Amino acid sequence: MTAKRLSERTRQLLPSSTQVLDAKVKELIAQGADVVNLGIGEPDFDTLPDAREGGVTAIREGFTRYTATAGIAPLRQAIAGWLGTQRGLDYRSDEIVVSNGAKQGLFNSLMALVDPGDEVIIQAPYWVSYPEMIKLAGGVPVIIETCAETGFKMKPEMVASRLTSRTRAIILNSPSNPTGVVYGREELTELAQLAVEHQLAVISDEIYDHLVYEDIEFVAFASLGPQVRELTVTVNGFSKTCAMTGWRIGYAAAPRWLAAAMTDVQAHTTSAASSISQRAALAALVRPQPLLEKMRLEFDARRRMTVARLAGIPGISLEVVPRGAFYLFANVAGLFGVNEDGQPIENSDRLARLLLEEAGVAVVPGSAFGAPNHVRISYATSLEQLESGMDRLLRFAHAHQPVSASTIRSG
Ligand SMILES: Cc1ncc(COP(=O)(O)O)c(C=O)c1O
């Protein structure tokens, strides 16, 4: 019996609900089910041709062995150069750690920074993996609830009121998964001042940096001054921007002492990212990629269409119009209650289940992101699929208008 005992830290771990849903929906679709998948967290575009070619060339050349843990020198140089020219960030290549996706960059940074019992501040709605990663690293997630009234953003005073002697770091994610919210320069500057004043590390997850719309300025947190840079780990990668989710290639940029520690963590866990994927990423960086702008514009067209369609669906409200990433975070509490047929919907988990089973639309319930009255709708799918998804959502909403909110049955 004892041989089957899981560690305490693993028992505390919640499964990744987005990955569970993704697997279920992909299986349903493979079985021939008619499902519009608005639950996805990855672009539907093909990987950039240059990157694909770079990967193929690496295989042909036999570039298939271990590389240095922190990544091949030309890639680290290219990333440092790109961060400099595109983001105004001043990193040397020995401050770049290439990892197996941005996810590993985040995890490396938490492992390098957090001692048991240290507190790490995140906001809700949060990306599903932040609380679990913090716990895996031995830390304690301190969750700051944000709401539509604050634009789903943390204000400095909200952070200040949660600081303790154990606060070690803040995780920022702009543009955000799941809300699509983008922090402005002034808002980030205020948070940066707080971080400098209290010497907090800031892990800035900038994986959606390229996907901002309506002339919104993306601001890299570490670009806000030399003192801020010294406290910041910039996490980014190729998954979302270059449609490379399956290649598993991301990176972190951090002051040298921290980058070295993160490299050590990675050396003893997974070693370097795939040599082939590194060459693919390098190929995407060495010359301009006009396709990136094409994809961004396509995402924007989808965003505008979906925002407009959602406005006409009773019971669903988009309180904050997203201006980044490829998600909409809609309040669905207007559909909670019991409809004419006596069918209850008591929360977004139930709603998402019914939507999938009755209407053939997959969305992610907000409970996964610490916001149980909402669902996340991804527009990383074609306009036709989105139109069809919105039609289905509309029919579902009409059929599920609550006639009574007070007699909700459980189950
Ligand atoms: C906010 C955020 N950070 C990090 C990641 C992980 O990126 P990668 O696939 O490069 O590990 C994701 C992927 O969904 C994400 O949404």
The ligand as a Tripos MOL2 file, in Angstrom:
@<TRIPOS>MOLECULE
LIG
   16    16     1     0     0
SMALL
NO_CHARGES

@<TRIPOS>ATOM
      1 C1         -0.1190   32.4720  -20.4200 C.3       1 LIG1
      2 C2          0.6240   31.2930  -20.9340 C.ar      1 LIG1
      3 N1          1.8910   31.1050  -20.5570 N.ar      1 LIG1
      4 C3          2.6050   30.0570  -20.9820 C.ar      1 LIG1
      5 C4          2.0560   29.1300  -21.8390 C.ar      1 LIG1
      6 C5          2.8790   27.9350  -22.2390 C.3       1 LIG1
      7 O1          3.5010   28.0920  -23.4490 O.3       1 LIG1
      8 P1          4.3660   26.9000  -24.0810 P.3       1 LIG1
      9 O2          3.4200   26.0730  -24.8840 O.co2     1 LIG1
     10 O3          5.3940   27.5840  -24.9070 O.co2     1 LIG1
     11 O4          4.9530   26.1270  -22.9690 O.co2     1 LIG1
     12 C6          0.7360   29.2690  -22.2480 C.ar      1 LIG1
     13 C7          0.1060   28.2480  -23.1070 C.2       1 LIG1
     14 O5         -1.0790   28.0580  -23.1370 O.2       1 LIG1
     15 C8          0.0050   30.3920  -21.8080 C.ar      1 LIG1
     16 O6         -1.2590   30.5930  -22.1910 O.3       1 LIG1
@<TRIPOS>BOND
     1     1     2 1
     2     2     3 ar
     3     2    15 ar
     4     3     4 ar
     5     4     5 ar
     6     5     6 1
     7     5    12 ar
     8     6     7 1
     9     7     8 1
    10     8     9 2
    11     8    10 1
    12     8    11 1
    13    12    13 1
    14    12    15 ar
    15    13    14 2
    16    15    16 1
@<TRIPOS>SUBSTRUCTURE
     1 LIG1         1 GROUP 0 **** ****
